[in-house]
C-alpha cells in the first residue's frame, strides 16, 4: 500500500425549547400502551404534510408520529433519549436527495469530505466519508457506522475508496443517530450511525409504483432516472414478494482538455450510470413468526471523479469545470447485500435473528502522473531522459474487494407495562468476519520505451538511483497487495428501569473482542528500501477487547414533552501498519507495526416537545465530547504513511429541529446545528503532522449547517391537487486540513468556504399520478467547496454540482 501526499442559532433554540416544555405545553390525550410483537409490529412510517394524492383522506392537520427502530425495537422517535433525524423515503424523492452530500446538507451536524482515507481518492461516487458532531478522521477505522437495514456496510478510512453508498431507492426512511452508538452498534459508530431502512413486503395489498425523471445539467447534458416497484401478495396475510429495479444516468459536466493547447479532448467525462435491484420476500406462517429473505444489488459505473482542475501542470489557469489530466479516473463500484431476518414473538418478548453478507468490489483508476512520473524523473541522471519520463502519463489501478459475513441474535422484552414489570430490555450477541483485499498496480506508460530510446537500462545504477533487478515489467513501477482479516465477537444489552411511568433510566453495555490479521506483499521500484530489491512481505496481527457503557435518564414531563440526559462511550478498533521502506523514506527505525483503539466520552442533554395541539414540534440537544488517544496518520515525504495514536480533542455544540403546520396544507421545517471541534494538545504535530496543535480545528467539520424547507398543498379541483415546495441549505466554513502540507507547501484545502444552495419544485396530482417540475441548485452556485489533494496535485477543485432542471412523473398502478 502506498499513499500519495494525503492529509489529512441552535443553543438559544435548545434553551427556549427546554423552557417552553415546562411552561405548559398543550397536551393531547394519552395513547394506550400496546404490546407489539415482531410479527404484528406496524410498518414504520413517517407522515408529515400529505402528498397531493392523499388529500382525499382525512387529515387532522397535526404533525404525525415518526416510528423508528434505532434502538432495536419499534418506538416513537419523540420518546427516544437520543438526538435523531429521520427523512422519509417520500421526502428523499420529493427533495431530490440523492447522495451523501445532499443528505448532510439537510441534517444538523453531519458533514462529508471526499477522498476516503487521507484524501487520496478524490470526490465522486463511492469516495466520500461522513463526519458527525466534529468526530472526523481520515485514518484508521471509520467514525460513522453505515447500515442497510440490519446489515453493517461500514468500511475503514482506506486510501483507495470511501464509504459504501447505497442508492436512495425504495426506502422507507433514513435514520441518522448522532453521538456514539457503541452499545447497540459497536465499533466505528463513535460519531454516530446512518441507517437506510428499506420498504418491506406488504402481506395485505398488491401494488405497483413507477417513477421516471428527465433533467438537464447546466454545462452538461441530459440525465434520467427510471424505476419501478412491484409488491405481490402470494398468500394474503402470509406470503408476499417485493421487487424493485432502478436505472440512472447522469450526464456529467466536467470537460477534459489538452494540457498544451487547451483544446477539448472529451466532454462531460464525469458521467455516471447506475443500476439497482432490490428483492425481498416475507413469509408469516403463524401470527408470531415472520421470515424475510432479501437481496440488494447495486452497480455504479463512473467515467471520472467529480473533480476539475484550477490549472494545468504547467501553471496555466483553466476555466471552470475543466481538467487537463492525462489519465482519466473511471470506476465500477458493485455492492451485494443478501440477508435473512427471522422474527419470532413470544409471551416474553421478540426474538430476532439476522444473518447477512456484504460484498463490495470497487475497481478504479487514479491519475498518478503528478507523483509517479515526476518522482521517477527526479531520480534519473540523464537530463533529457529525466525530462521525458517526468511527463509520461501514469496510473494507479486499484482493485478493492470487501467481504463480510455477520450474524446477530437479539431478544427484546415487551414494551413497558407497569402492571407487569418496571424493566424493559434488549440483549444480544453479534459475530462478524470481514476480509478486505486491495491490489495496487502503478504503471508509468512508456517508461521502458523512453529508456530504450535514450539507450539506457532501467537497471543501471548510474542512470537510475537504486534500481531493482526486475526493472519495470509492463511499465509497472509499483505493486502492492494488502489483505486484512478482521473478526469480532460481541455481547450487548440495554435495560430501562421505570421509577414511575414517566421517569426511567437506561443502562447499556457492549463487550467486544476483535482480532485483525494483516498481510502485505510488495514489489517493484517504488517498494525498494535499498535492501529488498523491491520485494517485501509483511505479516502483523493485532487483537483487543473493549467494553462500552451507556447511561441515560428520560423524563416524560407530559405526553407532549420529553427531557433526557445521556452519557456514552464510543471507540474505534486499532489495526496493523505495513512495513515502510526505511531507506527510501529516510527512517532510522522501523515504523510502528500497529496502532491502538481510540475512545471518546459523549455527554448530551435534550428536549423533544410538541405545542399547539401537535401543530408545532421542537427537538433540541446540547452535547460535549472528549476524545482521547486519537488515531492519526503520519505522512512521509517518500509517499508512504502510517497510523499511530497521539493527541486528544474536544467537540461541543447543539442541534435543533423545528416542524410547524400552521394550517393543514402547509409544513415548514427548519433544522440547524453548530459544532466547535478542536485539538486539545500538540500531540499530532509532535508526531509529524504539521499544524496539529492545541486549538486547531479538526479538519472536515463545518462550524454550522442549517436547512429551511416548506411545502404548500392546494386544491385545483375536487380530483386534482397541486403543491409547491422550496428549500434552502446553508453550510458554514470549515478547515479541510492544517495550514501546511508535510512537504511545507500551503494546503489549498485549509480554508473551506461557507456556501448555500436553494431548490424548488411544483406539480400537480390527479387520481394515482403525480407530475412535478423541479430545479436543483436554483442559483447555479458552483463555488469550490473542497480542494482534495490526490497524487500531490494541489490544483484539484470540487464544486457544487451545477443547476439541474427537470420533470418527473410517478404513479401507482
Order of alpha helices (4+ residues) and beta strands (2+ residues): alpha-beta-beta-beta-alpha-alpha-beta-beta-beta-beta-beta-alpha-beta-beta-beta-beta-beta-beta-beta-beta-beta-beta-beta-beta-alpha-alpha-beta-beta-alpha-beta-beta-beta-beta-beta-alpha-beta-beta-beta-beta-beta-beta-beta-alpha-beta-beta-beta-beta-beta-beta-beta-beta-beta
